[in-house]
Every structure is written in C-alpha cells, then in structure tokens.
Amino acid sequence: MSLRAVSSRLPDFPWDKLTDYAEKARSYADGIVDLSVGTPVDATPAVAQDALKAAADSPGYPTTIGLVETRQAAIDWLERRFGVTGLGLDQVLPVIGSKELIASMPVHLGIGAGDLISYPALAYPTYEVGAALAGARSIATDSLTSIGPEVPKLLWLNSPSNPTGKVLPPDHLRKVVDWCRQRGTILVSDECYLECAWDETPISVLHPDICGGSHEGLLAVHSLSKRSNLAGYRCAFVAGDAALVGELLAVRKNLGLQMPGPQQRAMIAALNDDEHVVEQHARYAARRAKLREALLIAGFTIDHSEASLYLWATRGEDCWDTVSALADLGILVAPGEFYGPQGRQHVRVAFTATDERIDAAVGRLAAVG
C-alpha cells in the first residue's frame, strides 16, 4: 500500500531554516538574544493562574461550545474594549489556540479541492497551511482586483498584521466587507494583536461602523496568548456570524475539540481583567522604544510596525544577509521571506524578550551604529 502523506502538501516549516543561524547566535560570548518568535516571556497574570488553580478539580468532559460564562466574557470584552455590539451567546466559540483554528477552518467550513482562498501578501504562514490541508488553491494578495474573476470561498484579513504590524484603516475594512458580501465570500479577520497597538488604533471587523451592525458572513479570531501571556494555556475564541459559528461547532463536536474547563476559567478571569493588560502593554512599549531606536541608529529602516509585537525592519539587502549579520552579534531574527516574497528585504524583530535581553541587543546594535 502506498501512502500519500498529507505533509507533502504543506510548505516546509520555516523556522527549520533558522537552525544554523540560531547556533551561530548561541555561540556569542554573552549568549543569544532570540527575537525570532513572538512568544511571551513575562509571567502569566496572577488572576489567570489563580482561576486555573481554583478550577483544577475538573473530572468531567468539557463541552465543545464552552461555558456560558466563557462566551459571555468574550462578548463583554469585545464590547468593553472595542465597541463590538450585538453578539449573542450562539455567536462565540472558545477554541484551543488560534493557530489550530486558523489551520483547520477551511476544512471545517467545507472548503476543498477546486476552491480558492485569499490571504494577505505578507502573512502568517498558517493561512497557506490551512488552504493546503483543505486541498484548496490559494492566492497571497492585498488587492481585491488582483484576485481576478474567480470568487474566493474564504478571504483572510490580518490587522494588526503579523509580520508587518500594519493596521488596516476603517475605510479599507468596510470596502472588504462589502466586496465579500456582494460575492458570498466568507471573511475571516485574524485580530490576535488588537490590544498590541502603538501608533494607530486598530478596529475589529465586527464593529458596527465596519459591518453595518450585521455580522453576516463575518468571523473574527481572537487570542489571549499575547494580551495576557497565556500562550501556554492555548486560550482563544472565534466570534461572528451565528450560522458560521454553528457550522464550526457542529464539526468540532464530532472531532472532540474542546477547551479544557480549567483553561476556560482562566480565560474568563483574564478577559474580565484589564489591569494586567495595561501593565503588559507598558512593558512592551518600553522594549519596543529601546529596540526601535537601536535599529534606527544601526542603519535600519522601520516600515509599518504601528501595532503587533514586532518591528518590520530593513537595510535594503537580502533578508538572509541581515539574519546572518545579526546572528554574528548573537541576535536571532526572522527573515521576511518566511511571510511571502514581498518580505525578501525585511526581517521581523520581536520585542517579546526580557528587559535584560532587550538591553543586551541594544548594546550589541550600538557597535554597528
């Protein structure tokens, strides 16, 4: 029997290409400063830890739809922080981390061979992975006109963007919503960095000024990994069109995809608390300011980067030359090529390292400035 591996349809895992550069950076006298991945390094907020501990006795199976309190906390948070109104409990679904949802969504929504999926020209690789898993075709573009006459089944937005930190303006969001509705295209907005804003104020696609007070055809994906340092808890949710949420729920029930009860309690506590978010935002703002200034002094140009947890930097050369030069300084960054051909002269620099490691990077960059 011959086996056709599903993995053969997938792109190579990008970070495997960084192995040699990571080894080079680790050999630096004072050790590596790893700015290649945006993983939180600060403590999980006490409010979430305490809620998890209190819910540790959890012998029964959770439900796929999640606790009423979990969904209500998500609804309340979206309204309190981002002015999203009109959501009901049947329009929210907790999920086990946003990456799993993004990768599996096309399959779970019945998208398959012959269908088209569109995602941003510079994008988180998992949009492409989701299309490949579904056997669908995909196009990476920021231009609606370049999609051509064919109507995509699903169109991804990502604002604030990973990797560029770009924030899409309200007029553009409204234009995309109208375009998708006129064609029957499902619009999914990945909004995982909505609370990580610096120079612009991002807005949810579910905001009434964007969607006209109707969530028809729209989904928004949210994660607590960045805002609450909960990456290890795998807490996220999707909200929007009740019919689309219902379809995801029906499929995920059959697959047994359920967020554990203790994590749901931690998620409720984190969504209901804004104080820890303000504190973490201040930490990131200070690290961003230091790193941004050091990169500029060292001859880099910073493009976009008005939100998210990254600086989209270039010095007008091939991204791998930049990666190599920074690895010589013990600094590891992600080559822009990971996110699409348009990123070939940029690197993505995360500022999620500790204060001590950010200071180390600043000192090393000063040697080239």
C-alpha positions as CSV (number, residue, x, y, z in Angstrom):
1,M,0.0,0.0,0.0
2,S,1.4,3.4,-0.9
3,L,0.8,6.2,1.5
4,R,0.5,9.8,0.2
5,A,1.5,11.8,3.2
6,V,-0.6,14.9,4.0
7,S,2.6,16.7,4.9
8,S,3.7,16.6,1.3
9,R,1.0,19.2,0.5
10,L,2.3,21.6,3.2
11,P,5.1,24.2,2.8
12,D,8.3,23.5,4.7
13,F,8.2,24.6,8.3
14,P,10.0,28.0,8.0
15,W,11.8,28.0,11.4
16,D,13.7,24.9,10.5
17,K,15.8,27.1,8.2
18,L,17.0,29.2,11.1
19,T,18.8,26.3,12.9
20,D,22.3,27.2,11.7
21,Y,21.8,30.9,12.5
22,A,20.5,30.1,15.9
23,E,23.6,28.0,16.6
24,K,25.8,30.9,15.5
25,A,23.9,33.3,17.7
26,R,24.2,31.0,20.7
27,S,27.9,31.0,20.4
28,Y,28.1,34.7,21.1
29,A,30.0,35.4,24.3
30,D,27.0,36.8,26.2
31,G,24.6,34.2,24.7
32,I,21.7,34.5,22.3
33,V,19.1,37.2,22.1
34,D,16.2,35.4,20.5
35,L,13.9,37.9,18.8
36,S,12.8,35.4,16.1
37,V,9.5,34.2,17.7
38,G,6.9,36.3,19.4
39,T,6.4,34.1,22.4
40,P,5.6,35.8,25.8
41,V,8.4,35.6,28.4
42,D,6.7,37.6,31.3
43,A,4.7,35.9,34.0
44,T,1.1,34.7,33.4
45,P,-1.1,37.2,35.3
46,A,-1.9,36.1,38.8
47,V,-5.7,36.5,38.1
48,A,-5.5,33.8,35.4
49,Q,-3.2,31.5,37.5
50,D,-5.5,31.7,40.5
51,A,-8.5,30.9,38.4
52,L,-6.8,27.9,36.8
53,K,-5.8,26.6,40.2
54,A,-9.3,27.0,41.6
55,A,-10.7,25.0,38.7
56,A,-8.1,22.3,38.8
57,D,-10.6,19.6,40.1
58,S,-12.2,19.0,36.7
59,P,-13.1,15.3,36.3
60,G,-15.8,15.6,33.6
61,Y,-15.6,16.3,29.9
62,P,-16.0,19.9,28.8
63,T,-18.4,20.7,26.0
64,T,-17.2,22.0,22.7
65,I,-19.5,25.0,22.9
66,G,-17.9,26.0,26.1
67,L,-19.2,27.5,29.3
68,V,-21.9,30.2,29.1
69,E,-19.5,32.3,31.3
70,T,-16.6,31.9,28.8
71,R,-18.7,33.1,25.9
72,Q,-20.2,35.9,27.9
73,A,-16.7,37.1,29.0
74,A,-15.7,37.2,25.3
75,I,-18.8,39.2,24.4
76,D,-18.3,41.6,27.3
77,W,-14.6,42.1,26.4
78,L,-15.3,42.8,22.7
79,E,-17.9,45.4,23.7
80,R,-15.9,47.0,26.5
81,R,-12.5,47.2,24.8
82,F,-13.5,47.5,21.1
83,G,-17.1,48.7,20.8
84,V,-18.4,45.5,19.2
85,T,-22.1,45.2,19.9
86,G,-25.0,42.8,19.1
87,L,-23.2,39.5,19.7
88,G,-25.2,36.6,21.3
89,L,-24.0,33.5,23.0
90,D,-24.5,31.5,19.9
91,Q,-22.0,33.7,18.1
92,V,-18.9,32.9,20.1
93,L,-16.9,29.6,20.3
94,P,-13.9,29.0,22.5
95,V,-11.0,27.2,20.8
96,I,-7.8,25.6,21.7
97,G,-5.4,28.3,20.5
98,S,-6.0,30.4,17.4
99,K,-3.4,28.6,15.2
100,E,-5.3,25.3,15.4
101,L,-8.5,27.1,14.4
102,I,-6.8,29.0,11.5
103,A,-5.2,25.9,10.1
104,S,-8.4,23.8,10.3
105,M,-11.1,26.4,9.5
106,P,-11.2,25.8,5.7
107,V,-11.8,22.0,6.2
108,H,-14.3,22.6,9.0
109,L,-16.3,25.0,6.7
110,G,-16.4,22.5,3.9
111,I,-13.9,24.3,1.6
112,G,-11.9,21.8,-0.5
113,A,-10.4,20.9,-3.9
114,G,-11.1,23.5,-6.6
115,D,-12.0,26.3,-4.1
116,L,-9.9,29.4,-3.7
117,I,-8.7,31.0,-0.5
118,S,-7.2,34.5,-0.4
119,Y,-4.8,35.8,2.3
120,P,-2.5,38.8,2.7
121,A,0.6,39.2,0.5
122,L,2.7,39.2,3.7
123,A,1.2,36.8,6.1
124,Y,1.4,34.3,8.9
125,P,2.2,31.0,7.2
126,T,-0.7,29.2,8.7
127,Y,-3.3,30.7,6.3
128,E,-1.4,28.9,3.5
129,V,-1.2,25.8,5.6
130,G,-5.0,25.8,6.1
131,A,-5.6,26.1,2.4
132,A,-3.2,23.2,1.6
133,L,-4.7,20.9,4.2
134,A,-8.1,21.5,2.6
135,G,-6.7,20.8,-0.9
136,A,-7.8,24.3,-1.9
137,R,-5.9,26.7,-4.1
138,S,-4.7,30.0,-2.5
139,I,-3.6,33.4,-3.5
140,A,-1.5,35.8,-1.5
141,T,-2.5,39.4,-2.3
142,D,-3.6,42.7,-0.7
143,S,-5.5,43.8,-3.8
144,L,-9.1,42.7,-4.4
145,T,-8.8,43.4,-8.1
146,S,-5.8,41.1,-8.4
147,I,-7.9,38.1,-7.3
148,G,-9.4,38.0,-10.7
149,P,-12.9,36.9,-11.8
150,E,-13.0,33.8,-9.6
151,V,-14.8,34.3,-6.3
152,P,-12.8,33.0,-3.3
153,K,-14.7,30.9,-0.8
154,L,-12.8,32.4,2.1
155,L,-10.8,35.7,2.4
156,W,-8.4,36.3,5.4
157,L,-7.6,39.7,6.8
158,N,-5.0,40.2,9.5
159,S,-5.0,43.6,11.2
160,P,-2.8,44.4,13.1
161,S,-0.6,42.3,10.8
162,N,1.9,39.6,11.6
163,P,4.7,40.3,10.4
164,T,4.4,43.9,9.4
165,G,2.4,45.4,12.3
166,K,0.3,47.3,9.7
167,V,-3.1,48.4,10.8
168,L,-5.9,48.5,8.1
169,P,-7.9,51.7,8.1
170,P,-11.7,51.6,8.6
171,D,-12.4,52.6,5.0
172,H,-10.5,49.6,3.7
173,L,-12.2,47.2,6.2
174,R,-15.6,48.5,5.1
175,K,-14.6,48.0,1.4
176,V,-13.5,44.4,2.0
177,V,-16.7,43.6,4.0
178,D,-18.9,44.9,1.2
179,W,-16.8,43.1,-1.5
180,C,-17.1,39.8,0.3
181,R,-20.8,40.2,1.0
182,Q,-21.6,41.0,-2.6
183,R,-19.9,37.8,-3.7
184,G,-20.8,35.4,-0.9
185,T,-17.2,35.1,0.3
186,I,-16.6,34.2,3.9
187,L,-14.5,37.0,5.5
188,V,-12.4,36.0,8.5
189,S,-10.4,38.6,10.3
190,D,-7.4,37.5,12.4
191,E,-7.3,40.1,15.2
192,C,-5.0,38.4,17.7
193,Y,-2.9,41.6,18.1
194,L,-5.8,44.0,18.5
195,E,-4.6,45.1,22.0
196,C,-1.0,45.4,21.0
197,A,-1.2,48.8,19.3
198,W,1.3,51.7,19.5
199,D,0.9,54.4,16.8
200,E,-2.6,53.6,15.4
201,T,-5.9,52.3,16.8
202,P,-7.0,49.1,15.2
203,I,-10.7,48.3,14.8
204,S,-12.5,44.9,14.7
205,V,-14.3,43.9,11.6
206,L,-17.2,43.2,13.9
207,H,-17.5,46.8,14.9
208,P,-20.8,48.3,13.8
209,D,-19.0,51.1,11.9
210,I,-17.4,48.4,9.8
211,C,-20.1,45.7,9.5
212,G,-23.1,48.0,9.5
213,G,-24.5,46.3,12.6
214,S,-24.7,42.9,11.0
215,H,-22.2,40.1,11.4
216,E,-23.5,38.1,8.4
217,G,-20.6,36.4,6.6
218,L,-18.0,37.6,9.1
219,L,-15.8,35.9,11.7
220,A,-13.1,37.4,13.9
221,V,-10.4,35.3,15.6
222,H,-9.0,36.4,19.0
223,S,-6.3,35.0,21.2
224,L,-5.2,35.6,24.8
225,S,-1.7,34.4,24.1
226,K,-0.3,37.9,23.5
227,R,-2.5,40.2,25.6
228,S,-2.4,38.0,28.7
229,N,0.8,35.9,28.4
230,L,-1.4,32.8,28.0
231,A,0.3,31.2,25.1
232,G,0.9,28.1,27.2
233,Y,-2.8,27.8,28.1
234,R,-4.0,27.8,24.5
235,C,-6.9,30.1,25.0
236,A,-8.7,31.7,22.0
237,F,-12.1,32.2,20.5
238,V,-13.9,32.9,17.3
239,A,-16.9,35.2,17.1
240,G,-19.3,36.5,14.4
241,D,-21.9,35.1,12.1
242,A,-24.1,32.7,14.1
243,A,-24.5,30.3,11.1
244,L,-20.8,30.1,10.5
245,V,-20.0,29.6,14.3
246,G,-22.7,26.9,14.3
247,E,-21.1,25.1,11.4
248,L,-17.7,25.2,13.2
249,L,-19.4,23.9,16.4
250,A,-21.1,21.0,14.6
251,V,-17.9,19.8,13.0
252,R,-15.7,20.4,16.1
253,K,-18.2,18.4,18.3
254,N,-17.6,15.4,16.2
255,L,-13.9,15.8,16.5
256,G,-13.9,16.2,20.2
257,L,-12.2,19.6,20.0
258,Q,-13.0,21.1,23.5
259,M,-11.2,23.7,25.5
260,P,-10.5,22.2,29.0
261,G,-12.6,23.5,31.8
262,P,-9.7,24.9,33.9
263,Q,-8.4,26.9,30.9
264,Q,-11.9,28.3,30.4
265,R,-12.0,29.6,33.9
266,A,-8.6,31.2,33.4
267,M,-9.8,32.7,30.2
268,I,-12.8,34.2,31.9
269,A,-10.7,35.8,34.6
270,A,-8.2,37.2,32.1
271,L,-10.9,38.6,29.8
272,N,-12.6,40.3,32.7
273,D,-9.5,42.0,34.0
274,D,-8.0,45.0,32.2
275,E,-5.3,45.9,34.7
276,H,-2.8,43.2,33.8
277,V,-3.2,44.1,30.1
278,V,-2.3,47.8,30.7
279,E,0.8,46.7,32.7
280,Q,1.9,44.3,30.0
281,H,1.3,46.9,27.3
282,A,3.6,49.3,29.2
283,R,6.4,46.6,29.3
284,Y,6.2,46.0,25.6
285,A,6.0,49.7,24.8
286,A,9.3,50.3,26.7
287,R,11.0,47.4,25.0
288,R,9.8,48.5,21.6
289,A,11.0,52.0,22.1
290,K,14.5,50.9,23.0
291,L,14.8,48.3,20.2
292,R,13.4,50.6,17.6
293,E,15.8,53.4,18.4
294,A,18.7,51.0,18.4
295,L,17.8,49.6,15.0
296,L,17.4,53.1,13.5
297,I,20.8,54.1,14.9
298,A,22.3,50.9,13.4
299,G,21.1,52.0,9.9
300,F,17.8,50.1,9.7
301,T,14.5,51.5,8.3
302,I,11.4,50.5,10.2
303,D,8.3,50.1,8.0
304,H,4.7,50.0,9.3
305,S,5.1,48.4,12.8
306,E,2.3,50.7,14.2
307,A,0.9,47.7,16.1
308,S,1.7,44.0,17.0
309,L,4.7,42.7,18.8
310,Y,7.3,43.1,16.0
311,L,9.4,45.7,14.2
312,W,9.4,45.2,10.4
313,A,13.0,46.3,9.6
314,T,15.2,46.5,6.6
315,R,18.6,47.8,5.5
316,G,17.9,47.3,1.8
317,E,19.6,43.9,1.4
318,D,18.6,40.3,1.1
319,C,16.9,39.2,4.4
320,W,19.2,36.3,4.9
321,D,22.2,38.6,4.8
322,T,20.6,40.6,7.6
323,V,19.8,37.5,9.5
324,S,23.4,36.3,9.2
325,A,24.9,39.7,10.2
326,L,22.7,39.9,13.3
327,A,23.4,36.3,14.2
328,D,27.1,37.3,14.3
329,L,26.0,39.7,17.1
330,G,24.2,36.9,18.9
331,I,20.8,38.3,17.8
332,L,18.3,35.9,16.1
333,V,15.5,37.4,14.0
334,A,13.0,36.0,11.4
335,P,13.7,36.6,7.7
336,G,10.9,38.4,6.0
337,E,10.9,35.7,3.3
338,F,9.1,33.4,5.7
339,Y,6.0,35.6,5.2
340,G,6.0,35.9,1.4
341,P,8.2,37.1,-1.5
342,Q,7.5,40.8,-0.7
343,G,9.4,40.3,2.6
344,R,12.7,39.4,1.0
345,Q,14.5,42.6,2.1
346,H,13.0,42.7,5.6
347,V,13.4,41.0,8.9
348,R,10.8,40.6,11.6
349,V,12.2,41.6,15.0
350,A,10.1,40.6,18.0
351,F,10.3,42.6,21.2
352,T,9.0,39.9,23.5
353,A,12.4,39.1,25.1
354,T,13.1,40.0,28.7
355,D,14.3,43.5,29.6
356,E,17.8,42.2,30.2
357,R,17.9,40.5,26.7
358,I,16.5,43.6,25.0
359,D,19.2,45.7,26.7
360,A,21.8,43.2,25.5
361,A,20.5,43.5,21.9
362,V,20.6,47.3,22.2
363,G,24.2,47.2,23.4
364,R,25.2,44.9,20.5
365,L,23.5,47.0,17.9
366,A,25.3,50.1,19.2
367,A,28.5,48.5,18.0
368,V,27.3,48.8,14.4
369,G,25.6,52.2,14.6
